[in-house]
């Protein structure tokens, strides 16, 4: 075990070197050239060593966390807060085999039952990964949390659940659109687990974000375009948040949902990627609600129905 710990310590040092050489990407789209330039900061032999150490880490975790449904605790649970950051970082490895193995190992780890004393430390380790410079690593945090929260929903403390909620909601405003969309799916799962009380708490913030005013595109491009991008990102976060609330109830229409649907419909002509999110959300809503729509539409007022008629009556609009 001492030899293994020495190798894992070397892995952490190489991870630090790799991260320090990485280029931070502030735009919504990242170029492969920047990624290649960042990787040049780590010499080929060091990259090979990093890959071997990542393989050691994955093998170690998978060998002791195979099936713990019939066991009381995981032998590695006290070490998971230290092992998780490099494991999640391995998801962006350029070797597809390492990346695939790390993804499977992360899913296995998230589904491993943990004691209540260890769970807060594991969640804090996951939270630290959410600030990674790599958007692939940031996005990997979200499916990991979905599985872990579902697995431990009966034992997680209220303050830990609050931290998870804050993390997922904050990633709705991530600079990378893929991370924002992943955060929307994670929020939907969290609402299903916690219940309608959480949906009511989040609805106000999401609707407010969606009302973010967008500066004139021409004036923004002539001056500082960052203001326009920031405004679009916040409005998109609100739209994704509302989409998450709607997606959490695929076959029902709670009393608060008609208002959210009407608010969401107002953004169908917004800039990309906002309008695409609106179209996808309404397309999915119509797919899951059309069979019971004659009954569900009774929950809408006449004004709300008239505002939604064009969107819901033409499902081909979303194809």
TORVEXKE-704994 format. One line per 3 residues: number of its first residue (from 1); their letters; for each residue x, y, z negated of N, C-alpha, C. Coordinates in nm, 2 decimals, m for minus. Layout:
BEGIN
NUM) a) X Y Z X Y Z X Y Z ~ ...
//
This chain:
BEGIN
1) xxx) 0.08 m0.12 0.00 0.00 0.00 0.00 0.09 0.13 0.00 ~ 0.20 0.12 m0.07 0.29 0.23 m0.07 0.34 0.26 0.07 ~ 0.38 0.16 0.15 0.43 0.18 0.28 0.32 0.24 0.37
4) xxx) 0.20 0.20 0.35 0.08 0.25 0.43 0.06 0.40 0.39 ~ 0.07 0.43 0.26 0.06 0.57 0.22 0.16 0.66 0.28 ~ 0.29 0.61 0.29 0.39 0.69 0.35 0.36 0.72 0.50
7) xxx) 0.31 0.62 0.57 0.27 0.63 0.71 0.16 0.73 0.73 ~ 0.06 0.73 0.64 m0.05 0.82 0.65 m0.01 0.96 0.61 ~ 0.09 0.97 0.52 0.14 1.11 0.49 0.21 1.17 0.61
10) xxx) 0.28 1.08 0.69 0.35 1.13 0.81 0.24 1.17 0.91 ~ 0.13 1.10 0.91 0.02 1.13 1.00 m0.03 1.27 0.97 ~ m0.05 1.31 0.84 m0.10 1.44 0.81 0.00 1.55 0.85
13) xxx) 0.13 1.52 0.84 0.23 1.62 0.88 0.22 1.64 1.04 ~ 0.20 1.53 1.11 0.19 1.54 1.25 0.06 1.61 1.29 ~ m0.05 1.59 1.22 m0.17 1.66 1.24 m0.15 1.81 1.23
16) xxx) m0.08 1.85 1.12 m0.06 1.99 1.10 0.02 2.05 1.22 ~ 0.12 1.98 1.26 0.20 2.03 1.38 0.12 2.04 1.50 ~ 0.03 1.94 1.52 m0.05 1.94 1.64 m0.15 2.05 1.64
19) xxx) m0.21 2.08 1.52 m0.31 2.18 1.51 m0.25 2.32 1.52 ~ m0.12 2.34 1.47 m0.06 2.47 1.48 m0.02 2.50 1.62 ~ 0.00 2.39 1.70 0.03 2.42 1.84 m0.09 2.44 1.93
22) xxx) m0.21 2.40 1.87 m0.33 2.42 1.95 m0.37 2.56 1.98 ~ m0.43 2.59 2.09 m0.47 2.72 2.12 m0.62 2.74 2.08 ~ m0.65 2.84 2.00 m0.79 2.87 1.96 m0.86 2.92 2.08
25) xxx) m0.98 2.85 2.11 m1.07 2.89 2.22 m1.19 2.97 2.17 ~ m1.20 3.10 2.20 m1.31 3.18 2.15 m1.42 3.19 2.24 ~ m1.41 3.15 2.37 m1.52 3.16 2.47 m1.60 3.04 2.46
28) xxx) m1.72 3.05 2.52 m1.82 2.93 2.51 m1.77 2.82 2.60 ~ m1.68 2.84 2.69 m1.63 2.74 2.78 m1.48 2.73 2.76 ~ m1.42 2.61 2.75 m1.28 2.59 2.73 m1.22 2.53 2.86
31) xxx) m1.10 2.57 2.89 m1.04 2.52 3.02 m0.94 2.41 2.98 ~ m0.93 2.32 3.07 m0.84 2.21 3.05 m0.69 2.25 3.05 ~ m0.66 2.36 3.12 m0.53 2.41 3.13 m0.48 2.46 2.99
34) xxx) m0.57 2.53 2.91 m0.54 2.57 2.78 m0.51 2.45 2.69 ~ m0.59 2.35 2.71 m0.57 2.23 2.63 m0.43 2.16 2.66 ~ m0.39 2.16 2.78 m0.27 2.10 2.82 m0.15 2.18 2.77
37) xxx) m0.17 2.32 2.78 m0.06 2.41 2.72 m0.04 2.39 2.57 ~ m0.16 2.36 2.50 m0.15 2.35 2.36 m0.08 2.22 2.33 ~ m0.10 2.11 2.40 m0.04 1.98 2.38 0.11 1.98 2.40
40) xxx) 0.16 2.08 2.48 0.30 2.09 2.50 0.38 2.13 2.38 ~ 0.31 2.18 2.28 0.37 2.22 2.15 0.41 2.09 2.07 ~ 0.36 1.98 2.11 0.40 1.85 2.04 0.48 1.77 2.14
43) xxx) 0.60 1.73 2.11 0.68 1.66 2.21 0.63 1.53 2.23 ~ 0.65 1.47 2.35 0.59 1.34 2.38 0.62 1.23 2.28 ~ 0.74 1.22 2.22 0.76 1.12 2.12 0.68 1.14 2.00
46) xxx) 0.66 1.26 1.96 0.57 1.29 1.85 0.43 1.26 1.88 ~ 0.38 1.28 2.00 0.25 1.25 2.04 0.23 1.09 2.03 ~ 0.33 1.02 2.07 0.32 0.87 2.07 0.31 0.83 1.92
49) xxx) 0.39 0.89 1.84 0.39 0.85 1.70 0.26 0.89 1.63 ~ 0.20 1.00 1.67 0.07 1.04 1.62 m0.03 0.94 1.66 ~ m0.03 0.90 1.79 m0.12 0.80 1.84 m0.11 0.67 1.76
52) xxx) 0.01 0.62 1.73 0.03 0.50 1.66 m0.02 0.51 1.51 ~ 0.00 0.63 1.45 m0.04 0.65 1.32 m0.19 0.66 1.31 ~ m0.25 0.72 1.41 m0.40 0.72 1.41 m0.46 0.58 1.43
55) xxx) m0.39 0.50 1.51 m0.44 0.36 1.52 m0.42 0.29 1.39 ~ m0.32 0.32 1.31 m0.30 0.25 1.18 m0.41 0.30 1.09 ~ m0.44 0.43 1.09 m0.55 0.48 1.01 m0.68 0.41 1.04
58) xxx) m0.71 0.40 1.17 m0.84 0.34 1.21 m0.85 0.20 1.17 ~ m0.74 0.12 1.19 m0.73 m0.02 1.15 m0.75 m0.04 1.00 ~ m0.68 0.05 0.93 m0.69 0.04 0.78 m0.83 0.06 0.73
61) xxx) m0.90 0.16 0.78 m1.04 0.19 0.73 m1.13 0.08 0.78 ~ m1.12 0.04 0.91 m1.21 m0.06 0.96 m1.19 m0.20 0.89 ~ m1.07 m0.22 0.85 m1.05 m0.36 0.79 m1.11 m0.37 0.65
64) xxx) m1.13 m0.26 0.58 m1.18 m0.26 0.44 m1.32 m0.21 0.43 ~ m1.37 m0.15 0.54 m1.51 m0.10 0.54 m1.60 m0.17 0.64 ~ m1.59 m0.30 0.65 m1.67 m0.37 0.76 m1.82 m0.37 0.73
67) xxx) m1.86 m0.44 0.63 m2.00 m0.46 0.59 m2.01 m0.45 0.44 ~ m2.07 m0.34 0.39 m2.08 m0.33 0.25 m2.22 m0.32 0.20 ~ m2.32 m0.37 0.28 m2.46 m0.38 0.24 m2.47 m0.46 0.11
70) xxx) m2.39 m0.57 0.10 m2.41 m0.66 m0.02 m2.31 m0.63 m0.13 ~ m2.23 m0.52 m0.11 m2.13 m0.49 m0.21 m2.17 m0.36 m0.29 ~ m2.11 m0.35 m0.41 m2.15 m0.23 m0.49 m2.08 m0.10 m0.45
73) xxx) m1.95 m0.12 m0.41 m1.87 0.00 m0.37 m1.77 m0.04 m0.27 ~ m1.72 0.07 m0.20 m1.62 0.05 m0.10 m1.48 0.07 m0.17 ~ m1.39 m0.03 m0.14 m1.25 m0.02 m0.20 m1.18 0.11 m0.17
76) xxx) m1.21 0.17 m0.06 m1.14 0.29 m0.01 m1.21 0.42 m0.05 ~ m1.32 0.42 m0.12 m1.40 0.54 m0.14 m1.33 0.65 m0.20 ~ m1.24 0.62 m0.30 m1.17 0.73 m0.37 m1.07 0.80 m0.27
79) xxx) m1.03 0.73 m0.16 m0.93 0.78 m0.07 m1.00 0.85 0.05 ~ m1.13 0.83 0.07 m1.19 0.88 0.19 m1.18 1.03 0.20 ~ m1.19 1.11 0.09 m1.18 1.26 0.11 m1.05 1.30 0.17
82) xxx) m0.94 1.22 0.16 m0.81 1.24 0.22 m0.80 1.19 0.36 ~ m0.87 1.07 0.38 m0.86 1.00 0.51 m0.95 1.06 0.62 ~ m1.06 1.12 0.57 m1.16 1.16 0.67 m1.11 1.27 0.77
85) xxx) m1.04 1.37 0.72 m1.00 1.48 0.82 m0.91 1.43 0.93 ~ m0.81 1.34 0.91 m0.74 1.29 1.02 m0.82 1.19 1.11 ~ m0.91 1.12 1.04 m0.99 1.03 1.12 m1.08 1.11 1.22
88) xxx) m1.15 1.21 1.17 m1.23 1.29 1.26 m1.15 1.37 1.37 ~ m1.03 1.41 1.33 m0.94 1.47 1.43 m0.90 1.38 1.54 ~ m0.90 1.25 1.51 m0.86 1.15 1.61 m0.96 1.14 1.72
91) xxx) m1.08 1.19 1.70 m1.19 1.18 1.80 m1.15 1.26 1.93 ~ m1.06 1.35 1.92 m1.02 1.43 2.04 m0.89 1.38 2.10 ~ m0.84 1.26 2.05 m0.72 1.21 2.11 m0.74 1.18 2.26
94) xxx) m0.63 1.21 2.34 m0.64 1.20 2.48 m0.64 1.05 2.53 ~ m0.60 0.96 2.44 m0.61 0.82 2.46 m0.76 0.78 2.44 ~ m0.83 0.74 2.55 m0.97 0.70 2.53 m1.00 0.59 2.44
97) xxx) m0.90 0.50 2.43 m0.92 0.38 2.33 m0.92 0.43 2.19 ~ m0.82 0.52 2.16 m0.81 0.58 2.02 m0.94 0.66 1.99 ~ m0.98 0.74 2.09 m1.10 0.82 2.06 m1.22 0.73 2.04
100) xxx) m1.24 0.63 2.12 m1.35 0.54 2.11 m1.35 0.47 1.97 ~ m1.23 0.42 1.94 m1.22 0.35 1.81 m1.24 0.44 1.69 ~ m1.20 0.56 1.70 m1.22 0.66 1.59 m1.37 0.69 1.58
103) xxx) m1.44 0.70 1.69 m1.58 0.73 1.68 m1.66 0.61 1.61 ~ m1.62 0.49 1.65 m1.68 0.38 1.58 m1.65 0.37 1.44 ~ m1.52 0.40 1.40 m1.48 0.40 1.26 m1.55 0.50 1.18
106) xxx) m1.57 0.62 1.24 m1.64 0.73 1.17 m1.78 0.69 1.14 ~ m1.85 0.63 1.24 m1.99 0.58 1.22 m1.99 0.48 1.11 ~ m1.89 0.39 1.10 m1.89 0.29 1.00 m1.87 0.35 0.86
109) xxx) m1.78 0.45 0.86 m1.75 0.52 0.73 m1.87 0.60 0.68 ~ m1.94 0.66 0.77 m2.05 0.74 0.73 m2.16 0.65 0.67 ~ m2.17 0.53 0.72 m2.28 0.44 0.67 m2.23 0.36 0.55
112) xxx) m2.11 0.38 0.50 m2.06 0.31 0.38 m2.12 0.37 0.25 ~ m2.18 0.29 0.17 m2.24 0.35 0.04 m2.13 0.40 m0.05 ~ m2.15 0.51 m0.11 m2.05 0.58 m0.19 m2.11 0.61 m0.33
115) xxx) m2.03 0.61 m0.43 m2.08 0.65 m0.56 m2.11 0.80 m0.57 ~ m2.20 0.84 m0.65 m2.23 0.98 m0.66 m2.11 1.07 m0.70 ~ m2.02 1.01 m0.77 m1.90 1.09 m0.81 m1.81 1.12 m0.69
118) xxx) m1.81 1.03 m0.59 m1.72 1.05 m0.48 m1.78 1.13 m0.37 ~ m1.91 1.12 m0.35 m1.99 1.18 m0.24 m1.96 1.33 m0.23 ~ m1.96 1.41 m0.33 m1.93 1.55 m0.32 m1.79 1.58 m0.26
121) xxx) m1.69 1.50 m0.30 m1.56 1.52 m0.24 m1.55 1.48 m0.10 ~ m1.63 1.38 m0.06 m1.63 1.34 0.08 m1.70 1.45 0.17 ~ m1.81 1.51 0.12 m1.88 1.61 0.19 m1.79 1.74 0.20
124) xxx) m1.71 1.77 0.10 m1.62 1.88 0.10 m1.51 1.86 0.20 ~ m1.46 1.74 0.22 m1.36 1.71 0.32 m1.42 1.72 0.46 ~ m1.54 1.68 0.48 m1.61 1.70 0.60 m1.63 1.85 0.64
127) xxx) m1.67 1.92 0.53 m1.69 2.07 0.55 m1.56 2.13 0.60 ~ m1.44 2.09 0.54 m1.31 2.15 0.58 m1.28 2.12 0.73 ~ m1.33 2.01 0.78 m1.30 1.98 0.92 m1.39 2.07 1.02
130) xxx) m1.50 2.12 0.97 m1.59 2.20 1.05 m1.53 2.33 1.10 ~ m1.41 2.37 1.04 m1.34 2.49 1.08 m1.22 2.46 1.17 ~ m1.22 2.34 1.23 m1.11 2.30 1.32 m1.11 2.39 1.44
133) xxx) m0.99 2.41 1.50 m0.98 2.49 1.62 m1.04 2.41 1.74 ~ m1.05 2.28 1.73 m1.10 2.20 1.84 m1.25 2.19 1.83 ~ m1.33 2.22 1.93 m1.47 2.22 1.92 m1.52 2.07 1.92
136) xxx) m1.44 1.98 1.98 m1.48 1.84 1.98 m1.47 1.79 1.84 ~ m1.38 1.83 1.76 m1.37 1.79 1.62 m1.48 1.85 1.54 ~ m1.51 1.98 1.56 m1.62 2.05 1.49 m1.75 1.98 1.52
139) xxx) m1.77 1.94 1.64 m1.90 1.87 1.68 m1.91 1.73 1.62 ~ m1.79 1.67 1.59 m1.79 1.53 1.54 m1.84 1.53 1.39 ~ m1.84 1.64 1.33 m1.88 1.65 1.19 m2.03 1.63 1.18
142) xxx) m2.11 1.67 1.28 m2.25 1.68 1.28 m2.32 1.54 1.28 ~ m2.28 1.45 1.38 m2.34 1.31 1.37 m2.29 1.24 1.25 ~ m2.17 1.26 1.20 m2.12 1.20 1.08 m2.21 1.24 0.96
145) xxx) m2.24 1.36 0.95 m2.33 1.41 0.84 m2.47 1.35 0.85 ~ m2.52 1.34 0.97 m2.66 1.29 0.99 m2.67 1.15 0.93 ~ m2.57 1.06 0.97 m2.57 0.92 0.92 m2.55 0.92 0.77
148) xxx) m2.45 1.00 0.72 m2.42 1.00 0.57 m2.54 1.05 0.49 ~ m2.60 1.15 0.53 m2.71 1.21 0.46 m2.83 1.11 0.46 ~ m2.86 1.05 0.57 m2.96 0.95 0.57 m2.93 0.83 0.48
151) xxx) m2.80 0.79 0.48 m2.76 0.67 0.40 m2.77 0.70 0.25 ~ m2.75 0.83 0.21 m2.74 0.87 0.07 m2.85 0.97 0.03 ~ m2.96 0.97 0.10 m3.06 1.07 0.08 m3.12 1.05 m0.06
154) xxx) m3.12 0.94 m0.12 m3.18 0.91 m0.26 m3.08 0.95 m0.37 ~ m2.95 0.96 m0.34 m2.85 0.98 m0.44 m2.77 1.11 m0.43 ~ m2.79 1.18 m0.32 m2.72 1.31 m0.30 m2.77 1.42 m0.39
157) xxx) m2.69 1.50 m0.45 m2.73 1.60 m0.54 m2.79 1.72 m0.46 ~ m2.87 1.80 m0.53 m2.94 1.91 m0.46 m2.83 2.01 m0.41 ~ m2.73 2.04 m0.49 m2.63 2.14 m0.44 m2.55 2.09 m0.32
160) xxx) m2.53 1.96 m0.32 m2.46 1.90 m0.20 m2.55 1.90 m0.08 ~ m2.68 1.88 m0.09 m2.77 1.89 0.02 m2.78 2.03 0.07 ~ m2.77 2.13 m0.02 m2.77 2.27 0.01 m2.65 2.30 0.09
163) xxx) m2.53 2.25 0.06 m2.41 2.27 0.13 m2.42 2.21 0.27 ~ m2.47 2.09 0.28 m2.49 2.03 0.42 m2.58 2.12 0.50 ~ m2.69 2.16 0.44 m2.78 2.24 0.52 m2.71 2.37 0.57
166) xxx) m2.64 2.44 0.48 m2.57 2.56 0.52 m2.47 2.54 0.63 ~ m2.40 2.42 0.62 m2.30 2.39 0.73 m2.37 2.37 0.86 ~ m2.47 2.29 0.86 m2.54 2.27 0.99 m2.60 2.39 1.05
169) xxx) m2.66 2.48 0.97 m2.72 2.60 1.01 m2.61 2.70 1.06 ~ m2.50 2.70 1.00 m2.39 2.79 1.04 m2.33 2.75 1.18 ~ m2.33 2.62 1.20 m2.28 2.57 1.33 m2.37 2.60 1.45
172) xxx) m2.50 2.64 1.41 m2.59 2.68 1.52 m2.53 2.80 1.59 ~ m2.45 2.88 1.52 m2.39 3.00 1.58 m2.24 2.98 1.63 ~ m2.20 2.85 1.64 m2.07 2.82 1.69 m2.04 2.88 1.83
175) xxx) m1.92 2.91 1.85 m1.88 2.98 1.98 m1.90 2.88 2.10 ~ m1.89 2.75 2.07 m1.91 2.65 2.18 m2.05 2.60 2.19 ~ m2.11 2.61 2.31 m2.25 2.57 2.32 m2.28 2.43 2.29
178) xxx) m2.18 2.34 2.32 m2.20 2.20 2.29 m2.21 2.18 2.14 ~ m2.14 2.25 2.06 m2.15 2.24 1.91 m2.28 2.29 1.86 ~ m2.33 2.40 1.92 m2.46 2.46 1.88 m2.57 2.36 1.91
181) xxx) m2.57 2.29 2.03 m2.67 2.20 2.06 m2.66 2.07 1.97 ~ m2.54 2.03 1.93 m2.53 1.92 1.84 m2.58 1.96 1.70 ~ m2.56 2.08 1.66 m2.61 2.13 1.54 m2.76 2.14 1.53
184) xxx) m2.83 2.17 1.65 m2.97 2.17 1.66 m3.03 2.03 1.63 ~ m2.97 1.93 1.69 m3.01 1.79 1.67 m2.99 1.75 1.53 ~ m2.88 1.79 1.46 m2.86 1.76 1.32 m2.96 1.83 1.23
187) xxx) m3.00 1.95 1.26 m3.10 2.02 1.18 m3.23 1.95 1.19 ~ m3.26 1.90 1.31 m3.39 1.83 1.32 m3.39 1.70 1.24 ~ m3.28 1.63 1.23 m3.27 1.51 1.15 m3.28 1.55 1.00
190) xxx) m3.22 1.66 0.96 m3.22 1.70 0.82 m3.36 1.74 0.78 ~ m3.44 1.80 0.87 m3.58 1.84 0.84 m3.66 1.71 0.82 ~ m3.64 1.61 0.91 m3.71 1.49 0.89 m3.69 1.42 0.76
193) xxx) m3.56 1.43 0.71 m3.53 1.37 0.58 m3.58 1.45 0.46 ~ m3.56 1.58 0.46 m3.60 1.66 0.35 m3.75 1.69 0.35 ~ m3.81 1.72 0.46 m3.95 1.74 0.47 m3.99 1.88 0.51
196) xxx) m4.12 1.90 0.51 m4.17 2.03 0.56 m4.13 2.15 0.48 ~ m4.10 2.13 0.36 m4.05 2.24 0.27 m3.93 2.31 0.33 ~ m3.84 2.23 0.38 m3.72 2.28 0.44 m3.75 2.36 0.57
199) xxx) m3.84 2.30 0.65 m3.88 2.36 0.78 m3.94 2.50 0.75 ~ m4.02 2.52 0.65 m4.07 2.65 0.62 m3.96 2.75 0.57 ~ m3.86 2.70 0.50 m3.75 2.79 0.46 m3.67 2.84 0.58
202) xxx) m3.65 2.75 0.67 m3.56 2.78 0.79 m3.64 2.86 0.89 ~ m3.77 2.85 0.90 m3.84 2.91 1.01 m3.82 3.06 1.02 ~ m3.82 3.13 0.91 m3.81 3.27 0.91 m3.67 3.32 0.96
205) xxx) m3.57 3.25 0.92 m3.43 3.29 0.97 m3.42 3.26 1.12 ~ m3.47 3.15 1.16 m3.46 3.12 1.31 m3.54 3.21 1.39 ~ m3.65 3.25 1.35 m3.73 3.34 1.43 m3.67 3.48 1.43
208) xxx) m3.61 3.52 1.32 m3.54 3.65 1.31 m3.42 3.65 1.40 ~ m3.34 3.54 1.41 m3.22 3.53 1.49 m3.27 3.54 1.64 ~ m3.38 3.48 1.67 m3.42 3.48 1.81 m3.46 3.61 1.86
211) xxx) m3.49 3.71 1.77 m3.53 3.84 1.81 m3.41 3.93 1.82 ~ m3.29 3.88 1.82 m3.17 3.96 1.83 m3.17 4.03 1.97 ~ m3.15 4.16 1.96 m3.16 4.24 2.09 m3.03 4.21 2.17
214) xxx) m3.05 4.20 2.30 m2.94 4.18 2.39 m2.90 4.32 2.45 ~ m2.77 4.36 2.44 m2.73 4.48 2.51 m2.74 4.47 2.66 ~ m2.74 4.58 2.73 m2.74 4.58 2.87 m2.62 4.51 2.93
217) xxx) m2.64 4.41 3.02 m2.53 4.33 3.07 m2.43 4.41 3.14 ~ m2.48 4.51 3.22 m2.39 4.59 3.31 m2.30 4.68 3.22 ~ m2.37 4.74 3.12 m2.29 4.83 3.03 m2.19 4.74 2.94
220) xxx) m2.24 4.62 2.91 m2.15 4.54 2.83 m2.03 4.49 2.91 ~ m2.05 4.46 3.04 m1.94 4.42 3.12 m1.85 4.53 3.15 ~ m1.90 4.65 3.16 m1.81 4.77 3.19 m1.73 4.80 3.06
223) xxx) m1.78 4.77 2.95 m1.71 4.80 2.82 m1.66 4.67 2.76 ~ m1.71 4.64 2.64 m1.67 4.52 2.57 m1.77 4.42 2.58 ~ m1.74 4.31 2.66 m1.84 4.21 2.68 m1.86 4.12 2.56
226) xxx) m1.78 4.13 2.46 m1.79 4.05 2.34 m1.93 4.07 2.27 ~ m1.97 4.20 2.28 m2.10 4.23 2.21 m2.21 4.15 2.27 ~ m2.21 4.14 2.40 m2.32 4.07 2.47 m2.31 3.92 2.44
229) xxx) m2.19 3.87 2.45 m2.18 3.73 2.42 m2.22 3.69 2.27 ~ m2.18 3.78 2.18 m2.22 3.76 2.04 m2.37 3.76 2.02 ~ m2.44 3.86 2.09 m2.58 3.87 2.08 m2.65 3.75 2.14
232) xxx) m2.60 3.70 2.26 m2.66 3.58 2.32 m2.64 3.46 2.23 ~ m2.52 3.45 2.17 m2.50 3.34 2.08 m2.59 3.34 1.96 ~ m2.62 3.45 1.90 m2.71 3.46 1.79 m2.85 3.43 1.83
235) xxx) m2.90 3.48 1.94 m3.03 3.45 1.99 m3.05 3.31 2.02 ~ m2.94 3.25 2.09 m2.95 3.11 2.12 m2.95 3.02 1.99 ~ m2.88 3.07 1.89 m2.89 2.99 1.76 m3.03 2.99 1.71
238) xxx) m3.10 3.11 1.72 m3.24 3.11 1.67 m3.33 3.02 1.75 ~ m3.31 3.02 1.89 m3.39 2.93 1.97 m3.36 2.79 1.95 ~ m3.23 2.75 1.93 m3.20 2.61 1.90 m3.26 2.57 1.76
241) xxx) m3.26 2.67 1.67 m3.31 2.64 1.54 m3.46 2.61 1.55 ~ m3.54 2.69 1.62 m3.68 2.66 1.64 m3.70 2.53 1.72 ~ m3.61 2.50 1.81 m3.62 2.38 1.88 m3.60 2.26 1.79
244) xxx) m3.51 2.28 1.69 m3.49 2.17 1.59 m3.62 2.15 1.51 ~ m3.68 2.25 1.47 m3.80 2.24 1.39 m3.91 2.17 1.47 ~ m3.92 2.20 1.59 m4.03 2.14 1.68 m3.99 1.99 1.70
247) xxx) m3.86 1.97 1.72 m3.82 1.83 1.75 m3.83 1.74 1.63 ~ m3.84 1.80 1.51 m3.85 1.72 1.39 m3.99 1.66 1.37 ~ m4.08 1.71 1.45 m4.22 1.65 1.44 m4.27 1.62 1.58
250) xxx) m4.22 1.51 1.64 m4.24 1.48 1.78 m4.39 1.44 1.81 ~ m4.46 1.40 1.71 m4.60 1.35 1.74 m4.70 1.42 1.65 ~ m4.67 1.54 1.60 m4.76 1.61 1.51 m4.74 1.76 1.54
253) xxx) m4.84 1.84 1.50 m4.83 1.98 1.50 m4.87 2.04 1.37 ~ m4.77 2.06 1.28 m4.80 2.12 1.15 m4.86 2.26 1.17 ~ m4.91 2.32 1.06 m4.98 2.44 1.07 m4.89 2.56 1.11
256) xxx) m4.76 2.55 1.09 m4.67 2.66 1.12 m4.62 2.65 1.26 ~ m4.63 2.54 1.33 m4.57 2.51 1.46 m4.62 2.60 1.57 ~ m4.76 2.62 1.58 m4.80 2.71 1.69 m4.73 2.84 1.70
259) xxx) m4.71 2.91 1.58 m4.64 3.03 1.58 m4.50 3.02 1.64 ~ m4.43 2.91 1.60 m4.30 2.89 1.65 m4.30 2.87 1.80 ~ m4.39 2.79 1.85 m4.40 2.76 1.99 m4.42 2.89 2.07
262) xxx) m4.51 2.98 2.02 m4.54 3.10 2.09 m4.41 3.19 2.09 ~ m4.34 3.19 1.98 m4.22 3.27 1.97 m4.11 3.22 2.07 ~ m4.11 3.08 2.07 m4.01 3.02 2.16 m4.04 3.05 2.31
265) xxx) m4.17 3.05 2.34 m4.21 3.07 2.48 m4.16 3.21 2.53 ~ m4.14 3.30 2.45 m4.11 3.44 2.49 m3.96 3.44 2.54 ~ m3.89 3.34 2.53 m3.75 3.34 2.57 m3.72 3.26 2.69
268) xxx) m3.83 3.22 2.77 m3.82 3.14 2.88 m3.74 3.21 3.00 ~ m3.73 3.34 2.99 m3.66 3.42 3.10 m3.53 3.48 3.05 ~ m3.49 3.43 2.93 m3.36 3.48 2.87 m3.24 3.43 2.95
271) xxx) m3.13 3.48 2.93 m3.01 3.43 3.00 m2.98 3.29 2.97 ~ m2.90 3.22 3.05 m2.85 3.09 3.02 m2.75 3.10 2.91 ~ m2.75 3.01 2.81 m2.81 2.88 2.81 m2.95 2.88 2.73
274) xxx) m3.00 3.00 2.70 m3.12 3.01 2.62 m3.24 2.96 2.69 ~ m3.26 3.00 2.81 m3.38 2.96 2.88 m3.38 2.81 2.91 ~ m3.26 2.75 2.93 m3.25 2.61 2.95 m3.30 2.53 2.83
277) xxx) m3.26 2.58 2.71 m3.30 2.52 2.59 m3.45 2.53 2.57 ~ m3.51 2.65 2.61 m3.65 2.66 2.60 m3.72 2.56 2.69 ~ m3.68 2.55 2.81 m3.74 2.46 2.91 m3.73 2.31 2.86
280) xxx) m3.61 2.27 2.81 m3.60 2.14 2.76 m3.69 2.11 2.64 ~ m3.70 2.21 2.55 m3.78 2.19 2.43 m3.93 2.17 2.47 ~ m3.98 2.26 2.56 m4.12 2.25 2.59 m4.14 2.12 2.68
283) xxx) m4.05 2.08 2.76 m4.06 1.96 2.83 m4.07 1.84 2.74 ~ m3.99 1.83 2.64 m3.99 1.72 2.54 m4.12 1.73 2.46 ~ m4.16 1.85 2.42 m4.28 1.87 2.34 m4.40 1.82 2.42
286) xxx) m4.41 1.85 2.55 m4.52 1.80 2.63 m4.52 1.65 2.65 ~ m4.40 1.60 2.66 m4.39 1.45 2.68 m4.44 1.37 2.56 ~ m4.41 1.42 2.44 m4.45 1.35 2.32 m4.59 1.39 2.26
289) xxx) m4.65 1.50 2.31 m4.78 1.54 2.26 m4.89 1.53 2.36 ~ m4.86 1.50 2.49 m4.97 1.51 2.59 m5.08 1.41 2.57 ~ m5.05 1.29 2.51 m5.15 1.19 2.49 m5.25 1.23 2.39
292) xxx) m5.21 1.31 2.29 m5.30 1.35 2.18 m5.33 1.50 2.19 ~ m5.30 1.56 2.30 m5.32 1.71 2.32 m5.46 1.75 2.30 ~ m5.56 1.68 2.35 m5.70 1.72 2.33 m5.74 1.75 2.18
295) xxx) m5.67 1.67 2.09 m5.70 1.69 1.95 m5.60 1.79 1.89 ~ m5.48 1.79 1.93 m5.38 1.88 1.87 m5.40 2.02 1.91 ~ m5.46 2.05 2.03 m5.48 2.19 2.07 m5.58 2.26 1.98
298) xxx) m5.66 2.19 1.90 m5.75 2.25 1.81 m5.68 2.33 1.70 ~ m5.55 2.30 1.68 m5.48 2.37 1.58 m5.42 2.50 1.63 ~ m5.45 2.54 1.75 m5.40 2.66 1.81 m5.52 2.76 1.82
301) xxx) m5.49 2.89 1.81 m5.59 2.99 1.84 m5.60 3.01 1.99 ~ m5.70 3.08 2.03 m5.72 3.11 2.17 m5.60 3.19 2.23 ~ m5.55 3.29 2.16 m5.44 3.37 2.20 m5.32 3.28 2.21
304) xxx) m5.29 3.19 2.12 m5.18 3.11 2.12 m5.18 3.01 2.24 ~ m5.30 2.96 2.27 m5.32 2.86 2.38 m5.30 2.93 2.51 ~ m5.35 3.06 2.52 m5.33 3.13 2.65 m5.18 3.16 2.67
307) xxx) m5.11 3.18 2.56 m4.96 3.21 2.58 m4.88 3.09 2.62 ~ m4.94 2.97 2.59 m4.86 2.85 2.61 m4.92 2.77 2.74 ~ m5.03 2.81 2.79 m5.10 2.73 2.89 m5.01 2.71 3.01
310) xxx) m4.94 2.82 3.06 m4.86 2.81 3.18 m4.74 2.71 3.16 ~ m4.69 2.71 3.04 m4.57 2.63 3.01 m4.61 2.48 2.99 ~ m4.72 2.46 2.92 m4.76 2.32 2.89 m4.84 2.26 3.00
313) xxx) m4.90 2.34 3.09 m4.98 2.28 3.19 m4.90 2.24 3.32 ~ m4.78 2.28 3.32 m4.69 2.25 3.44 m4.57 2.18 3.40 ~ m4.57 2.05 3.36 m4.45 1.98 3.32 m4.35 1.97 3.43
316) xxx) m4.38 1.98 3.55 m4.28 1.98 3.66 m4.19 2.10 3.65 ~ m4.23 2.20 3.58 m4.15 2.32 3.56 m4.02 2.29 3.49 ~ m4.02 2.18 3.41 m3.91 2.14 3.33 m3.82 2.04 3.40
319) x) m3.86 1.99 3.51 m3.78 1.88 3.58 m3.66 1.94 3.64
//
